[in-house]
Amino acid sequence: MKPAQFSRRQMLSTASCGFGSLALSGLIGRSAVGADSHSLAARIPQMPARAKRVIFLCMSGGPAQMDTFDHKPQTGKKPHPGSVYNFLHHGESGLKISELLPETAKHADKLCVLNGMHCDTGIHAQSFLQLHTGDRLRERPSLGAWVNYGLGTENESLPGFISLNSSKPTIYGSAFLPAIYQGTPIGVNGEDMSKATIPNVMSDHLTPESKRRQLDFIQTLNREHNERSGDDPKLDAVIQSMELGFRMQATAPELLDLSNEPKHVLDRYRVGAKYAVGTCRESDFGRQCLLARRFLEAGVRFVEVNHGSWDQHKNHRRDLEANCLGTDAPIAALLQDLEERGMLEDTLVVWGGEFGRPGIVPGEKDKNATGHNANGFTFWLAGGGVKPGFTYGATDPTGARAVDGKIHFRDLHATILHLLGVPPNDLTYRYAGRDHRLTGPEGGRVVTDIFA
C-alpha cells in the first residue's frame, strides 16, 4: 500500500492546531531579501524615544475637519464654505473644538492638533493606502508593520501589531517584510466586535499538552526542511509565527474578555453601544478603544482602531453627528484611562483619516453635501512627547488648502517613527534589488515643532 503523500502546505493547513495555515497564507509569494534574522524580540531604539507605543484611531472616509477641529467662520460680506457647527474654546489652552465633540473637548489640553495636513489624491482607496503604507499605488508594508519591524513587541506572548475592525489587508499587511511583522486582525469586514477573536488561536478541541505535542512534531518537520533548504527566511517566519500562535492561546483570551472590567468603565467607553445612521456604521468603537488600551498595557507595540465611514456626501449633518456621537465618548474615555494609568506620556495617540472634506455654505439648509479634500485637513496627536493643547499649521479662510505648517503623510510617518526612537529615513528593508522605507524615495520630514 502506497503511503499518502502530503505537501507541507497541506500538512500545515489541515493540522488541528491551526496556526500553520494562518501564518503560511501571508507568506506565499513573498521574498525576504537582505535580513539576517527576523524576530519579534523587543529592540532598543536607536535614538532617545519619547513614545514606546502607538494607538492609531483611524477614521476612514474622510472626517470633515471644518466641523470638528478646524473652525472656519464666515469672513467678509459674501457667504463662503466653512463650518456649519459652533465651536467653543476649551481648557487652559483655549483650543477650539466643535460642539459635536463635547467629551473629547474635555481633554483639549492633551491634544496637539495638526491643521496643515495634505496628501496626494482625493481618491479613497489610493489615499487610504498612502496613509497606511506611504505608497498610493503599490502593495507596501503598513505603518504598524514597519514599527513592528523596527522595535518588536514587549510581550513575547502577543504580536507587536494588532488591527481592530479591519476592512482591508493593506491596513495590517507586511507586504515584502517577513510575515512575522504583519498585524493580527481582530474583527474583519464589519464582524460583531463582541464576538471577534483571533482566528486559529481561540480553540478548545485539544488539551494544551496535545497541542504542544502536535506543534512540536510540525516544527520538527519545519526545521528539518529549513536545514535542507538552506535557511529560508519565509519558512523561518512560519516557525516563529506558529510558536507565537501557541503562546497567544494563554494570553489573548483573557485580554479579549471584558467581563472583569468594572461597569463604570464599560459605561464610560460606551461598550456595546450601537450607532448606525447613514454612512456611520456599527463598529462598537468603545469596545475597540478599551481592547486597545488592554493590549497596549500588555505590551503590544502598535494598535489600530477603525471606525467608518465618515464619507458623508449627501447627508453631511446627519451622518457627521452620528459619527461624532459614536466616537466622542470612547476617545475621551481612552485618553482619561491612559492618563490615569500613567501611560499617556509614553503612548502616542493618533487620530485622522485618509483626507478631509470641503465646507458647506452656512444657512443653505438644502445644501447638505460635501466632497473630498486632499489639499488641507486635520489630524491630532496626544501623549507620546508632543505638545499638549497646541495647534500647528493652518488652512486658508475657506479650508480649501493647507497654507501653513504643511504636513504630508510621509512627514507624519517620519514624525511617528522619530518619536518612537527610530530614524525614519534609515529604517530600510532590501527587496527586489533595492532598499525600501516607509517614507519612500523622497524621505519624510520630522516635524520637530510639535515636540514637547
Secondary structure, DSSP 4 states (H G I P E B T S, - for coil): -PPP---HHHHHHH-TT-HHHHHHHTTTT----S-S----B----SS--S-SEEEEEEETT---GGGTTS-----SSS--SB--S-EEEETTTTEEEETT-HHHHTTGGGEEEEEEEE-S---HHHHHHHHHHS-SSS----HHHHHHHHH-BS-TTS-SEEEEEE--GGGT--TTS-GGGS-EEEEETT--TTT---TTTS--SS-HHHHHHHHHHHHHHHHHHHHHHT--HHHHHHHHHHHHHHHHHHHHHHHH-GGGS-HHHHHHHTTT----BTTBPP--HHHHHHHHHHHHHHT-SEEEEEE-----SS-HHHHHHHHHHHHHHHHHHHHHHHHHTT-GGGEEEEEE-S-B---B-TT-TT------BSSSEEEEEEETTBPTTEEE-EE-TTSSSEEES-EEHHHHHHHHHHHTT--TTT-EEEETTEEEETTTTT-----GGGB-
